[in-house]
Amino acid sequence: MDEAFFVQLAASAAAVGVLVAVAAWAKIARPAGPLDEHKARLLLADEFPGRAIDAVWVASDGAGALAKSGGLALVICRVGDGFAARQIPWAQAVCATFKNGRLSIDLSDIAAPRAVIALPAWPPKSFNGDLAA
């Protein structure tokens, strides 16, 4: 092994160190924290600007949320390190499968095929509005 090999090895190690430092500084690949109602409303406002939110139900584990906006259900579910937001008809959300404290909503999307939201009950008893839209 000659001197050029060790120079190249040192330069490669330094470059990898710089990339790791930049990733740590930029907070890349850090999972998003659990949702609360405030974070869910901010995400919904960002993803669906101009939509009036009638009610929001946040998963008990913070991994998702469901909101009613007129005749639509706005769904937030954890995908990878972040969240995906989708809109579906409200009737589809009301008719979704609820078993063992988990609401399973078929989103029919290849990027986020199913949203599973942990809720105490579904349809919610706390909603005073019309569940049938």
N, C-alpha and C positions, 0 to 999 in steps of 0.2 A: 504494500500500500504506500502510495506516495503522498506528498504534501498537498497536492491538488484535491485528492479525495477528502482529506480532513478539512480543508477549507470549505469545500462544497457541503460536507456534513454539518459543519458549524453554521454556515449560512442558512441551510434548510431548517435546522433546529431554531435558529433565531427568528426565521419567518413564521414558523409554526407558533412560537411563543408570542409574537406580535399579533397573529390572528386570534389566538386564545384570549389575549388581553383585550382586544377590540370587542370580541363577543361578550366578554364579561362586563366591559364598560357599557356596551349598548343594551345590555339585558336581553340578549337574543336567546331564544329557546327556554324562556322561563314561563311556566304555565300561568294562565290567568287565575286569579283568586276566585273564590266562590261568589256567586251572584247574591245580591240582596235586592230589595225592591228599587232602591235608588240606582244601582248599577244597571239593573234590567231596564228601567225607564230610559236611562241615558243611551244604552245600546239600541233600544227600539227607536228612539228619536233620531239616532244617527243612521240606522238602516232604513227606516220608513219615515222620512221627513214629511211633516204636514198631516200625519195621521193622528186623529184624536184617540186616545187610549181610554176605554171605558173602565177596565179593571185589569189588574196584573196579579198572577199567582206565581210565586217563586217556589221552586223545588226545595224540599226540606234539606237536601244535601248541597244546595247551591249550584247544581250542575245544569240547571235549565230554568226556563220560565215560560209562561203562556200568558198572553194578553188578548183581550177582546177589543176589537176596534170595528164597530159597526157590524157588518156581516162577515168579517174576517177574523181569523185567529192568527195572531203573530206569535211564532214559536221561536224560542232561543234554546239551542242545545249545545252541549260541549262536543267539539270535534277537535281532536288532537290537543294542541296547547291553547286553543282559543274557543270561540263560540261561533256558531253559524246561526243565522236568522232566516226564517222562511215564513211565508204567509200561505195559509190554506183557508178554505171555507170554514166558517164557524161550525156548521153542522157536522163537518168531518171531525172536528176537535171534540164536540160533544159526544159523538158516537164512537170515539176511540176506545180501545180496549183498556180497561182498568182492572188490574189484578195485583194482589199483594202489595198495595200501596204505590203502584207504579202505573202511570199513564203512558201507554205506548201508542204513539201517533205515527202513522205511515206518511212520510213526506214525499215519496215517489221521486226522489232526487238521488242521483248517483253519488254526489259528494256528501250528502247527509241523508241516507235512506230512511232512517227511523229516529225519532226523538223519544227518549225515555225520560219522563219527568216524575220524580218522587213527590207525590201529593198525599195529604191525609185522606181526602175524599174527592170523588169526581162523579157527576158534576158538582161544583162547589155549592155548599149551602149558604155561604156568606154573601153570595152575589145577589143583590136585590133587583137587578135588571132582568131583562128577558133573555133566557138562555137559548131560546130557539131562533133568535135573530129575525 
